[in-house]
Structure formats: structure tokens, C-alpha cells
Amino acid sequence: MTPPAPASGSQAPPASRPRRRLREALFAAIPTLVLLGGLALGFVGEPENDPALNASPLWGPGDPFYAADPRRRKNLADPVLIWRGRPNDAGTWRYVEADATNLYETNAYGFRDDPVAVPKPPGTTRVLAVGDSATWGLNLPARADSYPDQLERLLGARFDVVNAGVVGYSSFQGARLVEQWAAELEPDVVTVYLGNNDPSPSGTKDAARAAAGAGALHRWLRYNRFYLLALRGLLALRATRADADRARLVATLADPEAEAQRDVASYYRLLARVPPDAYEENLRRIVRASRAAGARPILLAVPTNLGWPPKVRPFASEVLPADGFWSAVKVEGGYLGRVHRARPACVASPAWAGHPYLCLVTPADLARAALPGVAALEARARDATAPARERVRHAHNGAVRRLAEGDAAAAEAGLAAALAQADACTCVAPAQRAWMLYNLGAARLAAGRRGPALEALHGARAAWPFASGPDYEARLRRVAEEERVERIDLPALFAAADPAFAGSALLHDWVHPNREGNAVIARALAARLRPDP
């Protein structure tokens, strides 16, 4: 008898089930395999060092070592660090203020140093010197003159001092650098020389210019081109948001009551790359990341030159005109008209128009902010304090001319009177008042009155908003006390080494120590790291 045929929809023989499951699994795995294969292809080559992949709309003209041609850039854009030294590079850097030409080479990390052995050799004590151009040695003709190199020679063969300074770095970038590299580099000590660039004017905060954190996932994926492309898209969104934030800032400039430049605290809040509060938090992050990597952090208070600008005796041809004396951030008569005629008022150079870091106002900014017409804005800019500001400016420039002509006594009297007028009207910006105090100090020096001169110059340093002044120093002291971190008071050491002029003989310019200044730093660190003589 013939067996009945299997009913429709009955199960397949047991032997065929494993084969079916295998086929289904293979088909299901194809998309995953394709995805993993594509991800693997993203690691081919060195995408992390490709200038095109790392290009950022929030890093451009005016930033340290930037060049329009990616092949000529000494730094690379970086989604975590904003920029970093270009790895395995060599070249020269001309620093006019110190009349120095740097010959430099970078290692695989982009640091101006010899190759770093990873893992760290047994028996080696490694010091990671984190900092900015003062650590990098921007003003020094030879790398050997930098304090990291001098420190390494003082400490001896058992020590490896890695110069991790990067030109233009802020405390935000320094914190990111330590968070990204400390675990791999295995430092025993992390020295921190940061703060010079934090108060620098910027239309975009450093924290808004980075696209990613320095976590473990990024440390792995940063070598993948597809991940870097995704970060480029995120940076583009950040740039759009930064444009909107900057447009709102421009809108405040149309209001004659805006006080953004009338006090240092408002300047820091609105314009500094890293305000004091963020500086303090960045230092705490560096301390935490250093200790997490098993390292001992040491904070260095940064010295500044009371003799800045370098020419203590001004000349009549260098007396600041009205447009130079009064900050471009404050709307004055004629200012917005110049902007609308496509001559944007940038912090440093009109050539940087549109750059979100250094250029504050462009015609595009005004259009995005939907501000009223030029005539209406000019009328609003002529507020009640304008005549008083003009009188202060006239008195200041007249006194500086007296100084240039050699009449120090008349210059001192005139500058003191101009400062009294400025304090009475409360109508000048911190930078303007700092210039006035600086010139008062210069007049007193010319008159042979060193004590009062230093008092005025200290006041100029405290009032100058673009430098790491008392607000930043107080934050560093607080972090050192609360986190129980070693702190080296470099300003005090510089003043002790050069009592005649509060340490100015140890600096090339406003913030960069010369060879002798770097030697003071190296000796101070060596005393902490190797107390025995």
C-alpha cells in the first residue's frame, strides 16, 4: 500500500533543519560582515594624520601654525584637541619678537621632542611637561634651551622629560591632552604650565570647538576615517551654532548700555577662550587624569612681563589713534559704517575676516543678527559717555606725546589726570585702562621713580584682560590647595631672580621666558623631583 503524501505545510525532515539554519545565519551575517569590513577598511593608512579628514570649520587663519595649504600646516586640526602638533614633522619657525629662528622636529605624537618609548622602559621616571608655546620653546633658537630639555639634563639619565607643549594651547586643550595620552605614555609626573592663552579673545569658546571627548572609545576610533568624517559633520554643526552665538554677541554691541568691555569679569564671560571658572575646572581635570594614570601633578603659576610692550619708551609715531586706543568691541561712531563697507574690524587682522576665533564682527554677522540700519546704530552708539571718553583719550595721547618728547614729569602728571578722568566716568574698557597704567609706569621709570613705576605696571597687568592675571592665578592657587597639589610660584621666583624689575629680565616678551628664565623653571622643578643636591 502506497503511503500517503505529506500534507501541505508539514515540517521538513529533521536532517534539513541545521542546513536551513546555517543558510539563514549566513544571510543574516552578511550585513554585519560588510559593516565590519568597511569599518576595518577605515583603519587603512593613517587617517588620523590626514589634514583633509581632520579639517575643522572651527580652526583656521590666525590659529598657531595654520596655513591655507594643508601640506604646509605645522599643526593638524583635531576633533578632541582642536589642533595638535603635526607628527614626524621638521622645519623652521621665525619668532620676530625674540629675533629667533627655531629649528624643530616632532615625534609621532606631534611633540617637539625625541621619540617616546611606549611602553615606558623599566627603571625610567617619565615627566610629561604639558604647556603652551612657553613650554614648546617658541622664542628659543635651540630646543636645548627649553625648560623640559634643561630639566632632563639636570635630572640625569634615569629621567625622561617629554616636552608636550603645543603652541597656542589653553587649559582646555591641556586637559584633553592629558586625558587622551596619559594612560599610554605612563608619566610619573605631569607638570602643568598653562593659562597664557585662556583669556585670549575668541568668538567661540574652546569647549564649543571640540567635537568629541577623550574617552577610550575615541582613542580607538580616532584612527578610523569614517569616524573622523562623522566628527567633521558634528564640527560643522558646532560651527553653525557658534555663528549663531556670535551673532547674538554682535547684537549686544548695538546697545550703548552693553558693558561687555567695561569690566574684566564681563570680558572673560563673553569673549575669553577659557573663562576663569572653566580654567579652574580644566586644572582639576588635569589633576584627576594625572592621578588616574598614577602620575604626580605639579602646577606652575605662569610669569608675565611687567615691561610689556617690549619698548618701554614710546615714540610719538606710535601714539595710539582713537580707533586703536578704543577697543573694537565697543561700538563707536563710524565703526559699523566701516564694517558695512566690507572692512571688518577683527581683533588682529582684517585678513582673518569671518574666522570664528579671532575675528569678532563681519558683514555676515551683521546680516545674521538682523541689526537695524547703519544710521540708526551710529545714532545709538553716540551715548552720553562718548564726550567723556574722547576727553580721556585726548588727555592720554597728549601725555604720551610729552613722554616721547622727554618731559617725564609732565607726562606723569598728564597720565595721572587722564586716569582720574577715566575712573570718574567709568567709561573705558579694561584694555584701555591697562594701556594708560602701562604708560604711567613708563613715565615714572623715565623720571627715575622705580617704586611707583612698578606699582603702576602691576596695575596694568591686573587690568589687562588678555593675559593670565589675578583672576586666573587665584583659581590655580585654589585648585592647588583643595586638591592638595604641589604648586610652584614662578612669578615670585622670577621676581627674586631679577629684583630690579620684577623678573622682566627673564622674559623675551609678554609671556615667553628666555633661556635664563627657562633655567629658573628647570631648577625649580629639579628641586622638587630630585631634592638632593
C-alpha positions in Angstrom: 0.0 0.0 0.0 1.4 3.4 -1.0 2.0 5.7 1.9 0.0 9.0 1.8 1.8 12.1 0.6 2.9 14.5 3.3 0.2 17.1 4.0 0.9 20.6 2.7 2.7 22.7 5.2 4.2 19.8 7.1 7.7 20.2 8.7 10.8 19.3 6.7 12.8 16.2 7.7 14.9 16.8 10.8 18.2 16.4 8.8 17.4 19.6 6.7 16.9 21.9 9.6 20.5 22.5 10.5 21.3 23.4 6.9 18.4 25.9 6.7 19.5 27.5 10.0 23.1 27.8 8.7 21.9 29.5 5.5 19.7 31.9 7.5 22.6 32.7 9.8 24.9 33.3 6.9 22.5 35.6 5.1 21.8 37.4 8.4 25.6 37.8 8.9 26.3 39.4 5.5 25.3 43.0 6.5 27.3 42.7 9.7 30.3 41.3 7.8 30.1 44.1 5.3 29.8 46.7 8.0 32.8 45.2 9.9 34.8 45.0 6.7 34.0 48.6 5.9 35.0 49.6 9.4 38.2 47.7 9.0 39.0 49.5 5.7 38.6 52.8 7.6 41.7 51.9 9.6 43.9 51.5 6.5 46.7 54.1 6.3 47.0 57.0 8.8 43.6 58.8 8.6 44.3 60.5 12.0 47.2 62.4 10.3 45.3 63.3 7.1 44.8 67.1 7.0 41.7 66.8 4.8 39.9 64.3 7.2 40.8 66.4 10.2 39.9 69.8 8.7 37.7 71.8 11.0 35.5 74.9 10.4 36.4 76.0 13.9 40.1 76.1 13.2 41.6 78.4 10.6 43.5 81.6 9.8 45.1 83.1 12.9 45.4 79.9 14.8 49.0 78.8 15.6 51.0 77.4 12.7 47.9 77.5 10.4 48.5 77.7 6.7 45.9 77.7 3.9 47.7 74.8 2.2 47.2 71.7 4.3 50.6 70.4 3.2 52.3 73.4 4.9 50.5 73.3 8.2 52.7 72.8 11.2 49.7 71.8 13.2 46.8 69.5 12.4 43.1 70.0 13.2 41.9 67.5 15.8 38.3 66.8 16.9 39.3 66.4 20.5 42.3 68.8 20.9 41.1 71.4 18.4 44.7 71.3 17.0 47.8 69.3 17.7 51.4 69.2 16.5 51.9 67.6 13.2 53.6 64.2 13.7 57.0 63.4 12.4 57.5 66.9 11.0 60.5 69.1 10.7 61.0 72.8 9.7 61.7 76.3 11.0 59.7 78.8 12.9 60.6 82.5 12.9 59.7 84.4 16.1 60.3 88.1 15.4 59.9 89.4 18.9 62.8 87.4 20.2 64.8 87.6 16.9 64.8 83.8 17.0 64.6 81.1 14.3 63.5 77.8 15.6 64.7 74.6 14.0 62.3 71.9 15.2 61.4 68.3 14.8 58.3 66.5 16.1 57.9 62.9 17.1 55.0 60.5 16.3 52.8 62.4 18.9 53.5 65.7 17.3 55.5 66.8 20.3 58.7 68.8 19.9 60.9 66.0 21.4 62.7 62.8 20.7 60.6 59.6 20.0 58.8 58.5 23.1 59.3 54.8 24.1 56.0 53.0 24.7 55.7 51.1 26.9 58.0 53.1 29.2 61.3 51.3 29.8 61.8 49.7 33.2 63.5 52.0 35.7 62.6 55.2 33.9 60.9 58.1 35.6 58.9 60.0 33.0 57.9 63.6 33.3 55.2 64.9 31.0 55.6 68.7 30.5 52.2 69.9 29.5 52.0 73.5 28.3 51.8 76.1 25.5 54.4 78.0 23.5 56.4 78.8 26.6 56.9 75.1 27.1 57.3 74.3 23.4 60.1 77.0 23.3 58.7 79.2 20.6 61.1 82.1 21.3 64.2 79.9 21.8 66.6 79.3 18.9 67.5 75.9 20.2 65.3 73.2 21.7 68.0 72.5 24.2 67.3 75.9 25.9 63.6 74.9 26.8 62.9 74.1 30.4 61.9 70.5 29.6 65.3 69.9 28.0 67.2 71.7 30.7 65.3 69.8 33.3 66.1 66.4 31.7 69.9 67.3 31.8 69.6 68.3 35.5 67.8 65.1 36.5 70.1 62.7 34.7 69.8 59.6 32.6 67.1 57.8 34.7 64.6 60.6 33.8 62.8 61.0 30.5 61.2 64.5 30.2 58.7 64.7 27.4 58.0 68.2 26.0 54.2 68.0 25.4 53.9 71.8 24.9 51.8 72.9 21.9 51.8 76.5 20.6 48.6 78.3 21.4 47.3 75.7 23.9 44.7 76.6 26.5 43.9 74.7 29.7 41.0 73.1 27.9 43.4 71.6 25.3 45.9 70.7 28.0 43.2 68.8 29.9 42.2 66.9 26.8 45.8 66.1 26.0 46.4 64.5 29.5 43.1 62.6 29.3 43.9 61.2 25.9 47.6 60.3 26.3 48.5 59.9 30.0 47.5 56.2 30.2 49.6 55.4 27.1 52.6 57.5 27.9 52.7 56.3 31.6 54.1 59.5 33.2 55.3 59.5 36.8 55.0 63.3 36.9 52.8 65.8 35.0 53.9 69.4 35.1 51.3 72.0 34.0 52.3 75.4 32.6 49.0 76.7 31.2 47.0 79.9 31.3 48.7 82.3 28.9 46.1 81.7 26.1 42.9 81.1 28.2 42.0 84.8 28.3 42.6 85.4 24.6 39.6 86.9 22.7 37.5 84.5 20.8 34.1 84.5 19.2 33.9 80.8 20.2 34.8 79.1 23.5 37.3 76.3 23.3 34.8 73.9 24.8 32.5 74.6 21.8 35.2 74.0 19.2 35.8 70.3 20.0 33.6 67.6 18.6 34.4 64.7 20.9 35.7 63.7 24.3 39.0 62.0 25.0 37.5 58.7 26.2 38.6 55.2 25.5 36.2 54.8 22.5 37.6 57.9 20.8 41.2 56.8 21.5 40.5 53.7 19.4 38.2 55.1 16.7 40.3 58.2 16.1 42.4 56.0 13.7 39.3 55.4 11.5 38.5 57.6 8.6 34.7 57.0 8.7 34.6 58.1 12.4 36.6 61.2 11.5 34.2 62.0 8.7 31.3 61.8 11.2 33.1 64.1 13.5 33.6 66.6 10.7 29.9 66.7 10.3 29.5 67.3 14.0 32.0 70.1 13.9 30.1 71.7 11.0 27.0 71.7 13.3 29.1 73.2 16.1 30.3 75.9 13.7 26.7 76.8 12.8 25.8 77.1 16.5 29.0 79.2 17.0 27.9 81.5 14.3 24.5 82.0 16.0 26.2 82.6 19.3 28.5 85.2 17.8 25.5 86.9 16.1 23.9 87.3 19.4 27.1 88.8 20.7 27.1 91.2 17.8 23.6 92.2 18.6 24.6 93.3 22.1 27.2 95.6 20.5 24.4 97.8 19.1 23.3 98.6 22.6 25.3 101.5 24.1 24.4 100.2 27.6 26.3 96.9 26.9 29.1 96.5 29.4 31.0 93.6 27.8 34.2 95.6 27.8 33.6 97.8 30.8 34.8 95.3 33.4 37.2 92.3 33.2 34.6 89.8 34.5 32.2 90.6 31.7 35.0 90.3 29.2 36.0 86.9 30.5 32.4 85.7 30.4 31.7 86.8 26.9 34.9 86.8 25.0 37.7 84.7 26.6 38.6 81.4 25.1 38.5 79.9 28.5 37.0 82.0 31.4 38.4 81.7 34.9 35.7 79.2 36.1 36.4 76.9 33.2 40.2 77.3 33.7 39.8 76.1 37.3 37.7 73.1 36.2 40.3 72.2 33.5 43.1 72.2 36.1 41.0 69.9 38.2 40.5 67.6 35.2 44.3 67.5 34.6 44.9 66.7 38.3 42.3 63.9 38.2 43.6 62.4 34.9 47.2 62.6 36.0 46.4 60.8 39.3 44.3 58.2 37.5 47.3 57.4 35.4 49.5 57.1 38.5 51.2 60.4 38.0 52.1 63.2 40.4 50.8 66.6 39.1 52.7 69.8 39.7 51.0 73.2 38.8 53.2 76.1 37.7 51.9 79.7 38.1 52.8 81.5 34.8 55.0 84.6 35.0 54.3 87.7 32.9 56.5 90.6 31.9 55.7 93.9 33.6 57.8 95.6 30.9 55.4 94.7 28.2 55.2 96.0 25.5 58.9 95.4 24.8 59.6 99.1 24.1 59.2 100.8 27.4 59.8 104.3 26.0 57.1 105.1 23.5 57.6 107.3 20.4 55.3 110.0 19.1 54.7 108.0 15.9 53.4 105.1 18.0 50.8 107.0 20.0 47.6 105.1 19.6 44.9 106.8 17.5 41.3 106.8 18.5 40.4 103.7 16.6 43.5 101.9 18.1 43.1 103.1 21.6 39.4 102.3 22.0 38.5 98.6 21.8 36.9 97.4 18.6 34.3 95.6 20.6 32.7 98.9 21.7 30.6 100.5 19.0 31.9 104.0 18.3 30.9 106.5 15.6 31.9 105.3 12.2 32.7 101.7 13.3 29.6 100.0 11.9 29.9 102.0 8.7 33.4 100.6 8.2 32.1 97.1 8.7 29.3 97.6 6.2 31.9 98.8 3.7 33.4 95.3 3.9 36.3 96.3 6.1 35.6 94.1 9.1 37.1 95.0 12.5 39.0 91.9 13.6 41.0 91.5 16.8 44.2 91.1 14.9 44.0 91.5 11.2 41.3 92.2 8.6 42.7 89.3 6.6 41.0 87.0 9.1 37.5 88.2 8.4 35.0 85.5 9.2 37.3 83.4 11.4 35.3 82.4 14.5 38.4 82.5 16.8 40.0 85.9 16.1 37.5 88.0 14.1 34.7 89.4 16.2 32.5 91.1 13.6 31.9 90.7 9.9 29.3 91.9 7.4 27.8 88.4 7.5 27.5 88.6 11.3 25.5 91.8 11.0 23.2 90.3 8.4 22.6 87.2 10.5 21.9 89.3 13.5 19.3 91.3 11.6 20.5 94.6 13.1 18.9 97.9 12.1 20.5 100.2 9.6 23.8 101.9 9.9 22.4 105.3 10.6 20.3 104.1 13.5 23.1 102.2 15.0 25.5 105.1 14.7 23.0 107.3 16.5 22.6 104.8 19.3 26.4 104.5 19.6 26.7 108.1 20.5 25.7 107.6 24.1 26.1 110.1 26.9 29.6 108.9 27.8 31.1 109.4 24.4 32.3 113.0 25.1 33.9 111.8 28.4 35.7 109.0 26.6 37.0 111.4 24.0 38.4 113.7 26.7 40.1 110.8 28.3 41.6 109.7 25.0 42.8 113.2 24.2 44.4 113.6 27.7 46.1 110.2 27.4 47.6 110.7 24.0 48.7 114.2 24.9 50.6 112.9 27.9 52.2 110.1 25.9 53.5 112.7 23.4 55.1 114.6 26.3 56.8 111.4 27.3 58.1 110.8 23.8 59.5 114.4 23.8 61.4 113.6 27.0 59.3 115.5 29.6 58.7 112.7 32.0 57.3 114.9 34.8 54.6 116.4 32.5 53.8 113.0 31.1 53.3 111.5 34.6 51.0 114.4 35.6 49.0 114.2 32.4 48.6 110.4 32.6 47.6 110.6 36.3 44.9 113.2 35.3 43.7 111.0 32.4 43.3 108.0 34.7 41.4 110.1 37.2 39.0 111.2 34.4 38.6 107.5 33.3 37.8 106.4 36.9 35.3 109.2 37.3 33.4 108.5 34.1 33.7 104.6 34.3 33.6 104.8 30.5 36.8 103.0 29.4 37.4 99.3 28.8 39.9 97.2 30.9 42.3 97.1 28.0 42.2 100.9 27.6 42.8 101.4 31.3 45.7 98.9 31.2 47.4 100.9 28.4 47.0 104.1 30.5 48.6 102.4 33.6 51.4 101.0 31.5 52.3 104.4 30.1 52.1 105.9 33.6 54.6 103.3 34.7 56.8 104.1 31.7 56.7 107.8 32.6 57.6 107.1 36.2 60.5 104.9 35.1 61.7 107.7 32.9 61.5 110.1 35.9 63.6 107.6 38.0 60.7 106.7 40.3 61.1 102.9 40.2 58.8 102.0 43.2 55.7 104.0 41.9 56.5 102.7 38.4 56.3 99.1 39.4 53.0 99.8 41.2 51.5 101.2 38.0 52.9 98.3 35.9 51.4 95.8 38.3 48.1 97.6 38.0 48.4 97.4 34.2 49.0 93.7 34.4 46.0 93.2 36.6 43.7 95.4 34.4 44.9 93.8 31.1 42.1 91.3 30.2 44.0 89.4 27.5 46.6 87.9 29.9 46.5 85.4 32.7 46.0 87.9 35.5 45.0 87.8 39.2 41.6 86.0 38.5 43.4 83.1 36.9 46.2 83.0 39.5 43.6 82.8 42.3 41.9 79.8 40.6 45.2 78.0 40.3 46.0 78.6 44.0 42.6 77.3 45.0 43.0 74.1 42.9 46.4 73.5 44.5 45.0 74.0 48.0 41.8 72.0 47.6 43.2 69.2 45.5 46.5 69.0 47.6 48.6 69.6 44.6 52.1 70.9 44.5 52.4 74.5 43.2 55.4 76.4 42.1 55.1 80.2 42.2 57.1 81.1 39.1 56.3 84.9 39.3 57.8 85.0 42.8 60.9 83.1 41.6 61.3 85.4 38.6 61.0 88.5 40.8 63.6 87.1 43.2 66.0 86.3 40.4 65.5 89.8 38.9 64.6 92.1 41.8 65.4 95.3 39.7 62.3 94.8 37.5 60.2 92.1 38.9 61.5 89.3 36.7 61.2 91.1 33.4 64.9 90.4 32.5 64.0 86.7 32.3 61.3 87.1 29.7 61.7 87.8 26.0 58.2 89.4 25.6 54.9 89.4 27.5 54.8 85.7 28.4 57.8 83.7 26.9 60.7 83.1 29.3 64.2 83.5 27.7 67.0 80.9 28.2 67.7 82.2 31.7 64.0 82.2 32.6 63.7 78.6 31.4 66.7 77.7 33.5 64.9 79.1 36.6 61.9 76.9 35.8 64.1 73.8 35.3 65.9 74.3 38.5 62.7 74.8 40.5 61.3 71.6 39.1 64.5 69.7 39.6 64.5 70.7 43.3 61.0 69.1 43.6 61.8 66.0 41.6 65.3 65.4 42.9 65.7 67.2 46.3 69.3 66.1 46.9 71.9 68.5 45.5 
